[in-house]
Amino acid sequence: MDARVIAATNRDLKQAMKDGIFREDLYFRLGVITIPLPPLREREGDIVLLSNAFLHKYAAENKKKLTGFTNHAVSALEKYAWPGNVRELENRLKRAVIMAEGSKLTPADLEMNGGGDKHEGLSLKEAREALEKELVTKALARSNDNITRAAEELGISRPTLYELMEKLGIERK
């Protein structure tokens, strides 16, 4: 039997051997050819190239007529740090293709609406209050202003929700 093993890791195996957490004999059996690959965030151009490949692959699989990305989506993809590297990019694109309703993927489709950017320039207290207000307002809207259901959704008690609404100036409809 002739077999080849291709493996990937995000750890420094030489350091792991020194630390005694990876077997030296296994490293020398597997490590015939080593191809060091920098993280996705350090490979300029690869993000857009891979994103397009994943878009076309998953659009075809899901029979979606997607033509590409909006300019804001491309910008969001390029600015993101990609801690999960290519696997994270692929999963995010797969989800976006499935959920997309337009012909081009947007930052919202990619769940990359800027996250904390809308709170940039605010103090921690101001940002926290803005986020709390947004979450409480949305929970109330989804529950048709049912305090019990909104509190359950938020994982807090009804009295705590009432206190938050008063503190944040949210009136009950």
MIBAPA-959205 format. One record per residue: residue in three letters; chain; residue number from 1; x, y, z of N, C-alpha, C in turn. Coordinates in nm, 3 decimals, always signed. Example, Ala and Ser with C-alpha at 12.3 -4.5 7.8 and 13.67 -1.06 7.14 Angstrom:
<recs>
['Ala'; 'A'; 1; [+1.319; -0.569; +0.780]; [+1.230; -0.450; +0.780]; [+1.320; -0.330; +0.780]]
['Ser'; 'A'; 2; [+1.285; -0.225; +0.708]; [+1.367; -0.106; +0.714]; [+1.290; +0.003; +0.787]]
</recs>
This chain:
<recs>
['Met'; 'A'; 1; [+0.084; -0.118; +0.000]; [+0.000; +0.000; +0.000]; [+0.089; +0.124; +0.000]]
['Asp'; 'A'; 2; [+0.059; +0.215; -0.089]; [+0.133; +0.341; -0.097]; [+0.038; +0.452; -0.056]]
['Ala'; 'A'; 3; [+0.069; +0.518; +0.054]; [-0.019; +0.624; +0.105]; [+0.060; +0.750; +0.130]]
['Arg'; 'A'; 4; [-0.006; +0.861; +0.112]; [+0.054; +0.992; +0.140]; [-0.038; +1.063; +0.239]]
['Val'; 'A'; 5; [+0.022; +1.129; +0.335]; [-0.055; +1.201; +0.435]; [-0.027; +1.349; +0.420]]
['Ile'; 'A'; 6; [-0.134; +1.426; +0.406]; [-0.121; +1.571; +0.402]; [-0.191; +1.623; +0.526]]
['Ala'; 'A'; 7; [-0.117; +1.698; +0.607]; [-0.172; +1.747; +0.733]; [-0.140; +1.895; +0.748]]
['Ala'; 'A'; 8; [-0.226; +1.962; +0.823]; [-0.205; +2.104; +0.850]; [-0.222; +2.129; +0.999]]
['Thr'; 'A'; 9; [-0.151; +2.226; +1.048]; [-0.164; +2.264; +1.188]; [-0.141; +2.412; +1.203]]
['Asn'; 'A'; 10; [-0.193; +2.467; +1.310]; [-0.168; +2.608; +1.339]; [-0.064; +2.622; +1.451]]
['Arg'; 'A'; 11; [+0.000; +2.514; +1.483]; [+0.102; +2.514; +1.590]; [+0.242; +2.497; +1.531]]
['Asp'; 'A'; 12; [+0.340; +2.546; +1.603]; [+0.480; +2.526; +1.567]; [+0.521; +2.390; +1.621]]
['Leu'; 'A'; 13; [+0.528; +2.290; +1.534]; [+0.553; +2.153; +1.580]; [+0.695; +2.136; +1.636]]
['Lys'; 'A'; 14; [+0.791; +2.211; +1.584]; [+0.926; +2.201; +1.640]; [+0.927; +2.249; +1.785]]
['Gln'; 'A'; 15; [+0.855; +2.357; +1.812]; [+0.845; +2.407; +1.950]; [+0.765; +2.308; +2.035]]
['Ala'; 'A'; 16; [+0.661; +2.248; +1.977]; [+0.580; +2.150; +2.050]; [+0.665; +2.028; +2.088]]
['Met'; 'A'; 17; [+0.758; +1.990; +2.000]; [+0.849; +1.879; +2.034]; [+0.939; +1.918; +2.151]]
['Lys'; 'A'; 18; [+0.992; +2.040; +2.146]; [+1.078; +2.088; +2.255]; [+1.003; +2.092; +2.387]]
['Asp'; 'A'; 19; [+0.875; +2.129; +2.380]; [+0.792; +2.137; +2.500]; [+0.741; +2.001; +2.545]]
['Gly'; 'A'; 20; [+0.767; +1.898; +2.465]; [+0.726; +1.763; +2.500]; [+0.579; +1.733; +2.478]]
['Ile'; 'A'; 21; [+0.512; +1.813; +2.394]; [+0.369; +1.788; +2.370]; [+0.342; +1.731; +2.231]]
['Phe'; 'A'; 22; [+0.448; +1.709; +2.152]; [+0.433; +1.643; +2.022]; [+0.548; +1.544; +2.008]]
['Arg'; 'A'; 23; [+0.514; +1.423; +1.965]; [+0.614; +1.318; +1.957]; [+0.713; +1.344; +1.844]]
['Glu'; 'A'; 24; [+0.840; +1.334; +1.878]; [+0.947; +1.359; +1.783]; [+0.944; +1.257; +1.669]]
['Asp'; 'A'; 25; [+0.923; +1.130; +1.701]; [+0.920; +1.027; +1.596]; [+0.807; +1.050; +1.496]]
['Leu'; 'A'; 26; [+0.693; +1.095; +1.546]; [+0.580; +1.123; +1.457]; [+0.611; +1.241; +1.365]]
['Tyr'; 'A'; 27; [+0.676; +1.342; +1.421]; [+0.714; +1.458; +1.340]; [+0.804; +1.415; +1.225]]
['Phe'; 'A'; 28; [+0.903; +1.331; +1.254]; [+0.997; +1.290; +1.150]; [+0.935; +1.193; +1.050]]
['Arg'; 'A'; 29; [+0.830; +1.122; +1.088]; [+0.758; +1.037; +0.993]; [+0.672; +1.121; +0.899]]
['Leu'; 'A'; 30; [+0.607; +1.225; +0.956]; [+0.515; +1.307; +0.877]; [+0.584; +1.423; +0.806]]
['Gly'; 'A'; 31; [+0.690; +1.475; +0.864]; [+0.749; +1.599; +0.816]; [+0.846; +1.584; +0.701]]
['Val'; 'A'; 32; [+0.811; +1.507; +0.598]; [+0.899; +1.490; +0.483]; [+0.911; +1.622; +0.407]]
['Ile'; 'A'; 33; [+0.798; +1.680; +0.377]; [+0.797; +1.810; +0.309]; [+0.712; +1.904; +0.394]]
['Thr'; 'A'; 34; [+0.770; +2.017; +0.431]; [+0.699; +2.115; +0.510]; [+0.681; +2.241; +0.425]]
['Ile'; 'A'; 35; [+0.559; +2.288; +0.420]; [+0.530; +2.409; +0.343]; [+0.477; +2.513; +0.441]]
['Pro'; 'A'; 36; [+0.561; +2.605; +0.482]; [+0.512; +2.709; +0.574]; [+0.418; +2.804; +0.498]]
['Leu'; 'A'; 37; [+0.305; +2.834; +0.559]; [+0.206; +2.918; +0.495]; [+0.164; +3.026; +0.593]]
['Pro'; 'A'; 38; [+0.184; +3.153; +0.558]; [+0.147; +3.260; +0.652]; [-0.006; +3.266; +0.668]]
['Pro'; 'A'; 39; [-0.050; +3.327; +0.778]; [-0.195; +3.340; +0.798]; [-0.259; +3.419; +0.684]]
['Leu'; 'A'; 40; [-0.387; +3.395; +0.664]; [-0.462; +3.458; +0.555]; [-0.448; +3.611; +0.558]]
['Arg'; 'A'; 41; [-0.452; +3.671; +0.677]; [-0.447; +3.817; +0.686]; [-0.315; +3.874; +0.632]]
['Glu'; 'A'; 42; [-0.212; +3.790; +0.620]; [-0.083; +3.836; +0.570]; [-0.063; +3.807; +0.421]]
['Arg'; 'A'; 43; [-0.163; +3.749; +0.357]; [-0.151; +3.713; +0.215]; [-0.238; +3.805; +0.131]]
['Glu'; 'A'; 44; [-0.184; +3.922; +0.102]; [-0.257; +4.023; +0.028]; [-0.307; +3.969; -0.106]]
['Gly'; 'A'; 45; [-0.433; +3.992; -0.133]; [-0.492; +3.946; -0.258]; [-0.559; +3.810; -0.247]]
['Asp'; 'A'; 46; [-0.510; +3.724; -0.158]; [-0.568; +3.591; -0.145]; [-0.710; +3.593; -0.091]]
['Ile'; 'A'; 47; [-0.741; +3.690; -0.006]; [-0.873; +3.695; +0.055]; [-0.980; +3.712; -0.053]]
['Val'; 'A'; 48; [-0.960; +3.806; -0.142]; [-1.060; +3.830; -0.248]; [-1.062; +3.713; -0.346]]
['Leu'; 'A'; 49; [-0.946; +3.661; -0.380]; [-0.937; +3.548; -0.472]; [-1.011; +3.426; -0.415]]
['Leu'; 'A'; 50; [-0.983; +3.393; -0.289]; [-1.051; +3.280; -0.225]; [-1.200; +3.306; -0.207]]
['Ser'; 'A'; 51; [-1.234; +3.429; -0.172]; [-1.375; +3.464; -0.154]; [-1.454; +3.442; -0.282]]
['Asn'; 'A'; 52; [-1.397; +3.483; -0.394]; [-1.464; +3.462; -0.524]; [-1.478; +3.314; -0.555]]
['Ala'; 'A'; 53; [-1.374; +3.238; -0.527]; [-1.379; +3.093; -0.553]; [-1.489; +3.028; -0.468]]
['Phe'; 'A'; 54; [-1.495; +3.063; -0.339]; [-1.597; +3.006; -0.252]; [-1.737; +3.053; -0.293]]
['Leu'; 'A'; 55; [-1.749; +3.179; -0.332]; [-1.878; +3.232; -0.377]; [-1.931; +3.149; -0.495]]
['His'; 'A'; 56; [-1.847; +3.129; -0.595]; [-1.890; +3.055; -0.715]; [-1.920; +2.909; -0.682]]
['Lys'; 'A'; 57; [-1.838; +2.848; -0.597]; [-1.859; +2.708; -0.559]; [-1.993; +2.691; -0.489]]
['Tyr'; 'A'; 58; [-2.019; +2.774; -0.385]; [-2.140; +2.755; -0.306]; [-2.265; +2.811; -0.376]]
['Ala'; 'A'; 59; [-2.246; +2.908; -0.464]; [-2.360; +2.956; -0.542]; [-2.406; +2.846; -0.637]]
['Ala'; 'A'; 60; [-2.313; +2.776; -0.699]; [-2.348; +2.666; -0.789]; [-2.413; +2.552; -0.711]]
['Glu'; 'A'; 61; [-2.355; +2.516; -0.597]; [-2.411; +2.408; -0.514]; [-2.553; +2.438; -0.468]]
['Asn'; 'A'; 62; [-2.580; +2.565; -0.439]; [-2.710; +2.604; -0.385]; [-2.803; +2.664; -0.490]]
['Lys'; 'A'; 63; [-2.759; +2.656; -0.615]; [-2.838; +2.709; -0.728]; [-2.881; +2.853; -0.704]]
['Lys'; 'A'; 64; [-2.784; +2.936; -0.665]; [-2.808; +3.079; -0.640]; [-2.744; +3.158; -0.753]]
['Lys'; 'A'; 65; [-2.810; +3.264; -0.795]; [-2.756; +3.349; -0.901]; [-2.689; +3.471; -0.840]]
['Leu'; 'A'; 66; [-2.572; +3.448; -0.784]; [-2.495; +3.557; -0.725]; [-2.385; +3.598; -0.821]]
['Thr'; 'A'; 67; [-2.367; +3.729; -0.836]; [-2.270; +3.778; -0.934]; [-2.141; +3.830; -0.871]]
['Gly'; 'A'; 68; [-2.136; +3.842; -0.740]; [-2.014; +3.891; -0.677]; [-2.042; +3.957; -0.544]]
['Phe'; 'A'; 69; [-1.959; +4.056; -0.513]; [-1.964; +4.127; -0.386]; [-1.984; +4.276; -0.409]]
['Thr'; 'A'; 70; [-2.050; +4.343; -0.316]; [-2.053; +4.489; -0.322]; [-1.914; +4.540; -0.284]]
['Asn'; 'A'; 71; [-1.885; +4.665; -0.317]; [-1.755; +4.722; -0.282]; [-1.734; +4.723; -0.131]]
['His'; 'A'; 72; [-1.842; +4.750; -0.055]; [-1.831; +4.751; +0.091]; [-1.801; +4.611; +0.144]]
['Ala'; 'A'; 73; [-1.856; +4.510; +0.081]; [-1.830; +4.372; +0.123]; [-1.683; +4.336; +0.100]]
['Val'; 'A'; 74; [-1.629; +4.373; -0.014]; [-1.488; +4.346; -0.044]; [-1.400; +4.416; +0.059]]
['Ser'; 'A'; 75; [-1.433; +4.541; +0.088]; [-1.357; +4.616; +0.187]; [-1.363; +4.549; +0.324]]
['Ala'; 'A'; 76; [-1.480; +4.503; +0.364]; [-1.496; +4.435; +0.493]; [-1.415; +4.307; +0.497]]
['Leu'; 'A'; 77; [-1.417; +4.232; +0.387]; [-1.339; +4.107; +0.381]; [-1.190; +4.135; +0.396]]
['Glu'; 'A'; 78; [-1.142; +4.240; +0.330]; [-0.999; +4.271; +0.333]; [-0.954; +4.326; +0.468]]
['Lys'; 'A'; 79; [-1.042; +4.396; +0.538]; [-1.005; +4.458; +0.666]; [-1.010; +4.360; +0.783]]
['Tyr'; 'A'; 80; [-1.087; +4.253; +0.771]; [-1.105; +4.159; +0.881]; [-0.977; +4.079; +0.905]]
['Ala'; 'A'; 81; [-0.947; +4.044; +1.030]; [-0.821; +3.978; +1.066]; [-0.819; +3.828; +1.036]]
['Trp'; 'A'; 82; [-0.930; +3.762; +1.017]; [-0.941; +3.620; +0.987]; [-0.864; +3.531; +1.084]]
['Pro'; 'A'; 83; [-0.900; +3.535; +1.213]; [-0.830; +3.449; +1.309]; [-0.848; +3.300; +1.279]]
['Gly'; 'A'; 84; [-0.957; +3.263; +1.211]; [-0.980; +3.123; +1.175]; [-0.927; +3.088; +1.037]]
['Asn'; 'A'; 85; [-0.855; +3.181; +0.976]; [-0.793; +3.163; +0.846]; [-0.892; +3.118; +0.738]]
['Val'; 'A'; 86; [-0.847; +3.033; +0.647]; [-0.927; +2.996; +0.530]; [-1.056; +2.923; +0.570]]
['Arg'; 'A'; 87; [-1.050; +2.841; +0.676]; [-1.171; +2.770; +0.719]; [-1.280; +2.869; +0.760]]
['Glu'; 'A'; 88; [-1.241; +2.973; +0.832]; [-1.339; +3.074; +0.874]; [-1.395; +3.147; +0.752]]
['Leu'; 'A'; 89; [-1.308; +3.183; +0.660]; [-1.352; +3.252; +0.537]; [-1.450; +3.164; +0.460]]
['Glu'; 'A'; 90; [-1.416; +3.037; +0.443]; [-1.503; +2.947; +0.368]; [-1.639; +2.933; +0.435]]
['Asn'; 'A'; 91; [-1.640; +2.913; +0.566]; [-1.768; +2.898; +0.637]; [-1.852; +3.024; +0.630]]
['Arg'; 'A'; 92; [-1.788; +3.139; +0.641]; [-1.861; +3.265; +0.635]; [-1.922; +3.284; +0.495]]
['Leu'; 'A'; 93; [-1.846; +3.249; +0.391]; [-1.897; +3.261; +0.255]; [-2.009; +3.162; +0.228]]
['Lys'; 'A'; 94; [-1.994; +3.041; +0.277]; [-2.098; +2.939; +0.259]; [-2.229; +2.987; +0.320]]
['Arg'; 'A'; 95; [-2.222; +3.037; +0.444]; [-2.341; +3.087; +0.513]; [-2.401; +3.206; +0.437]]
['Ala'; 'A'; 96; [-2.314; +3.297; +0.392]; [-2.361; +3.417; +0.322]; [-2.434; +3.379; +0.192]]
['Val'; 'A'; 97; [-2.378; +3.286; +0.118]; [-2.441; +3.244; -0.008]; [-2.579; +3.184; +0.020]]
['Ile'; 'A'; 98; [-2.589; +3.101; +0.120]; [-2.717; +3.037; +0.153]; [-2.821; +3.141; +0.194]]
['Met'; 'A'; 99; [-2.779; +3.240; +0.272]; [-2.873; +3.336; +0.329]; [-2.898; +3.458; +0.239]]
['Ala'; 'A'; 100; [-2.813; +3.483; +0.142]; [-2.824; +3.603; +0.059]; [-2.954; +3.609; -0.018]]
['Glu'; 'A'; 101; [-3.006; +3.732; -0.030]; [-3.129; +3.751; -0.106]; [-3.106; +3.834; -0.232]]
['Gly'; 'A'; 102; [-2.998; +3.912; -0.236]; [-2.970; +3.994; -0.353]; [-2.880; +3.922; -0.451]]
['Ser'; 'A'; 103; [-2.834; +3.994; -0.553]; [-2.748; +3.933; -0.654]; [-2.600; +3.947; -0.617]]
['Lys'; 'A'; 104; [-2.570; +4.036; -0.524]; [-2.433; +4.053; -0.476]; [-2.430; +4.042; -0.325]]
['Leu'; 'A'; 105; [-2.323; +3.982; -0.274]; [-2.310; +3.969; -0.129]; [-2.273; +4.104; -0.068]]
['Thr'; 'A'; 106; [-2.338; +4.136; +0.042]; [-2.315; +4.262; +0.114]; [-2.246; +4.232; +0.246]]
['Pro'; 'A'; 107; [-2.196; +4.335; +0.315]; [-2.140; +4.312; +0.449]; [-2.243; +4.247; +0.543]]
['Ala'; 'A'; 108; [-2.370; +4.282; +0.528]; [-2.474; +4.222; +0.612]; [-2.486; +4.072; +0.583]]
['Asp'; 'A'; 109; [-2.478; +4.032; +0.456]; [-2.483; +3.890; +0.421]; [-2.366; +3.816; +0.484]]
['Leu'; 'A'; 110; [-2.252; +3.883; +0.490]; [-2.130; +3.822; +0.545]; [-2.123; +3.835; +0.697]]
['Glu'; 'A'; 111; [-2.225; +3.896; +0.754]; [-2.228; +3.925; +0.898]; [-2.102; +4.005; +0.937]]
['Met'; 'A'; 112; [-2.073; +4.105; +0.854]; [-1.958; +4.192; +0.876]; [-2.005; +4.338; +0.867]]
['Asn'; 'A'; 113; [-2.099; +4.372; +0.950]; [-2.156; +4.507; +0.946]; [-2.068; +4.609; +1.014]]
['Gly'; 'A'; 114; [-1.948; +4.573; +1.044]; [-1.859; +4.668; +1.111]; [-1.854; +4.643; +1.259]]
['Gly'; 'A'; 115; [-1.942; +4.561; +1.312]; [-1.938; +4.525; +1.452]; [-1.923; +4.643; +1.543]]
['Gly'; 'A'; 116; [-1.805; +4.662; +1.599]; [-1.783; +4.768; +1.695]; [-1.762; +4.905; +1.632]]
['Asp'; 'A'; 117; [-1.752; +4.914; +1.499]; [-1.724; +5.042; +1.434]; [-1.828; +5.148; +1.468]]
['Lys'; 'A'; 118; [-1.954; +5.110; +1.482]; [-2.057; +5.211; +1.509]; [-2.044; +5.268; +1.649]]
['His'; 'A'; 119; [-1.967; +5.202; +1.735]; [-1.945; +5.251; +1.871]; [-1.808; +5.318; +1.886]]
['Glu'; 'A'; 120; [-1.736; +5.328; +1.775]; [-1.604; +5.389; +1.780]; [-1.616; +5.534; +1.824]]
['Gly'; 'A'; 121; [-1.527; +5.576; +1.912]; [-1.529; +5.713; +1.960]; [-1.614; +5.732; +2.085]]
['Leu'; 'A'; 122; [-1.690; +5.629; +2.122]; [-1.771; +5.637; +2.244]; [-1.690; +5.584; +2.361]]
['Ser'; 'A'; 123; [-1.724; +5.632; +2.480]; [-1.662; +5.573; +2.598]; [-1.719; +5.433; +2.616]]
['Leu'; 'A'; 124; [-1.657; +5.353; +2.701]; [-1.706; +5.218; +2.726]; [-1.848; +5.223; +2.780]]
['Lys'; 'A'; 125; [-1.874; +5.316; +2.870]; [-2.008; +5.328; +2.928]; [-2.111; +5.363; +2.820]]
['Glu'; 'A'; 126; [-2.078; +5.457; +2.733]; [-2.169; +5.499; +2.626]; [-2.194; +5.385; +2.527]]
['Ala'; 'A'; 127; [-2.087; +5.313; +2.491]; [-2.099; +5.202; +2.398]; [-2.184; +5.091; +2.458]]
['Arg'; 'A'; 128; [-2.161; +5.061; +2.585]; [-2.238; +4.958; +2.654]; [-2.387; +4.993; +2.656]]
['Glu'; 'A'; 129; [-2.417; +5.120; +2.690]; [-2.556; +5.163; +2.694]; [-2.621; +5.158; +2.556]]
['Ala'; 'A'; 130; [-2.545; +5.198; +2.453]; [-2.599; +5.195; +2.317]; [-2.629; +5.051; +2.275]]
['Leu'; 'A'; 131; [-2.539; +4.960; +2.307]; [-2.560; +4.820; +2.272]; [-2.677; +4.761; +2.351]]
['Glu'; 'A'; 132; [-2.684; +4.791; +2.481]; [-2.796; +4.743; +2.563]; [-2.929; +4.794; +2.507]]
['Lys'; 'A'; 133; [-2.932; +4.921; +2.472]; [-3.057; +4.980; +2.420]; [-3.098; +4.910; +2.290]]
['Glu'; 'A'; 134; [-3.001; +4.887; +2.203]; [-3.029; +4.819; +2.077]; [-3.082; +4.678; +2.100]]
['Leu'; 'A'; 135; [-3.017; +4.602; +2.187]; [-3.058; +4.464; +2.214]; [-3.196; +4.458; +2.279]]
['Val'; 'A'; 136; [-3.221; +4.546; +2.376]; [-3.351; +4.547; +2.444]; [-3.461; +4.586; +2.346]]
['Thr'; 'A'; 137; [-3.436; +4.689; +2.267]; [-3.536; +4.735; +2.170]; [-3.570; +4.625; +2.069]]
['Lys'; 'A'; 138; [-3.468; +4.556; +2.019]; [-3.492; +4.449; +1.922]; [-3.566; +4.332; +1.986]]
['Ala'; 'A'; 139; [-3.528; +4.296; +2.109]; [-3.597; +4.186; +2.178]; [-3.744; +4.220; +2.201]]
['Leu'; 'A'; 140; [-3.771; +4.343; +2.240]; [-3.910; +4.386; +2.260]; [-3.987; +4.383; +2.128]]
['Ala'; 'A'; 141; [-3.924; +4.425; +2.021]; [-3.991; +4.425; +1.890]; [-4.023; +4.282; +1.846]]
['Arg'; 'A'; 142; [-3.925; +4.191; +1.863]; [-3.947; +4.052; +1.824]; [-4.056; +3.985; +1.907]]
['Ser'; 'A'; 143; [-4.070; +4.028; +2.031]; [-4.169; +3.965; +2.120]; [-4.302; +4.041; +2.123]]
['Asn'; 'A'; 144; [-4.316; +4.137; +2.032]; [-4.437; +4.222; +2.030]; [-4.461; +4.287; +2.166]]
['Asp'; 'A'; 145; [-4.354; +4.337; +2.224]; [-4.356; +4.406; +2.354]; [-4.402; +4.318; +2.470]]
['Asn'; 'A'; 146; [-4.386; +4.188; +2.457]; [-4.416; +4.097; +2.567]; [-4.292; +4.094; +2.656]]
['Ile'; 'A'; 147; [-4.303; +4.154; +2.773]; [-4.189; +4.170; +2.865]; [-4.132; +4.034; +2.906]]
['Thr'; 'A'; 148; [-4.217; +3.941; +2.937]; [-4.170; +3.809; +2.981]; [-4.087; +3.741; +2.873]]
['Arg'; 'A'; 149; [-4.138; +3.739; +2.748]; [-4.064; +3.675; +2.638]; [-3.935; +3.750; +2.607]]
['Ala'; 'A'; 150; [-3.939; +3.883; +2.608]; [-3.819; +3.962; +2.580]; [-3.713; +3.937; +2.687]]
['Ala'; 'A'; 151; [-3.754; +3.932; +2.813]; [-3.660; +3.906; +2.922]; [-3.598; +3.767; +2.908]]
['Glu'; 'A'; 152; [-3.679; +3.669; +2.873]; [-3.627; +3.533; +2.853]; [-3.526; +3.531; +2.740]]
['Glu'; 'A'; 153; [-3.559; +3.598; +2.631]; [-3.469; +3.602; +2.516]; [-3.335; +3.666; +2.553]]
['Leu'; 'A'; 154; [-3.341; +3.769; +2.636]; [-3.219; +3.840; +2.677]; [-3.146; +3.769; +2.791]]
['Gly'; 'A'; 155; [-3.211; +3.668; +2.850]; [-3.147; +3.595; +2.959]; [-3.144; +3.672; +3.090]]
['Ile'; 'A'; 156; [-3.243; +3.758; +3.110]; [-3.251; +3.836; +3.234]; [-3.392; +3.821; +3.292]]
['Ser'; 'A'; 157; [-3.408; +3.869; +3.415]; [-3.540; +3.861; +3.479]; [-3.627; +3.978; +3.432]]
['Arg'; 'A'; 158; [-3.758; +3.965; +3.453]; [-3.851; +4.073; +3.417]; [-3.818; +4.201; +3.492]]
['Pro'; 'A'; 159; [-3.794; +4.197; +3.627]; [-3.759; +4.320; +3.697]; [-3.632; +4.387; +3.642]]
['Thr'; 'A'; 160; [-3.535; +4.305; +3.604]; [-3.412; +4.360; +3.547]; [-3.441; +4.428; +3.414]]
['Leu'; 'A'; 161; [-3.528; +4.368; +3.334]; [-3.564; +4.429; +3.206]; [-3.635; +4.562; +3.229]]
['Tyr'; 'A'; 162; [-3.727; +4.566; +3.325]; [-3.794; +4.693; +3.357]; [-3.692; +4.800; +3.398]]
['Glu'; 'A'; 163; [-3.595; +4.761; +3.481]; [-3.492; +4.855; +3.526]; [-3.410; +4.906; +3.408]]
['Leu'; 'A'; 164; [-3.372; +4.814; +3.318]; [-3.296; +4.853; +3.199]; [-3.375; +4.949; +3.112]]
['Met'; 'A'; 165; [-3.503; +4.918; +3.092]; [-3.586; +5.005; +3.009]; [-3.595; +5.145; +3.068]]
['Glu'; 'A'; 166; [-3.608; +5.153; +3.198]; [-3.615; +5.284; +3.264]; [-3.482; +5.357; +3.251]]
['Lys'; 'A'; 167; [-3.372; +5.287; +3.278]; [-3.238; +5.346; +3.270]; [-3.207; +5.397; +3.129]]
['Leu'; 'A'; 168; [-3.249; +5.319; +3.027]; [-3.216; +5.351; +2.888]; [-3.322; +5.440; +2.821]]
['Gly'; 'A'; 169; [-3.430; +5.471; +2.892]; [-3.533; +5.557; +2.838]; [-3.617; +5.490; +2.731]]
['Ile'; 'A'; 170; [-3.638; +5.360; +2.746]; [-3.722; +5.286; +2.651]; [-3.861; +5.274; +2.709]]
['Glu'; 'A'; 171; [-3.957; +5.329; +2.635]; [-4.095; +5.326; +2.683]; [-4.168; +5.205; +2.627]]
['Arg'; 'A'; 172; [-4.257; +5.152; +2.707]; [-4.337; +5.039; +2.664]; [-4.452; +5.088; +2.576]]
['Lys'; 'A'; 173; [-4.478; +5.018; +2.469]; [-4.582; +5.060; +2.373]; [-4.718; +5.010; +2.415]]
</recs>
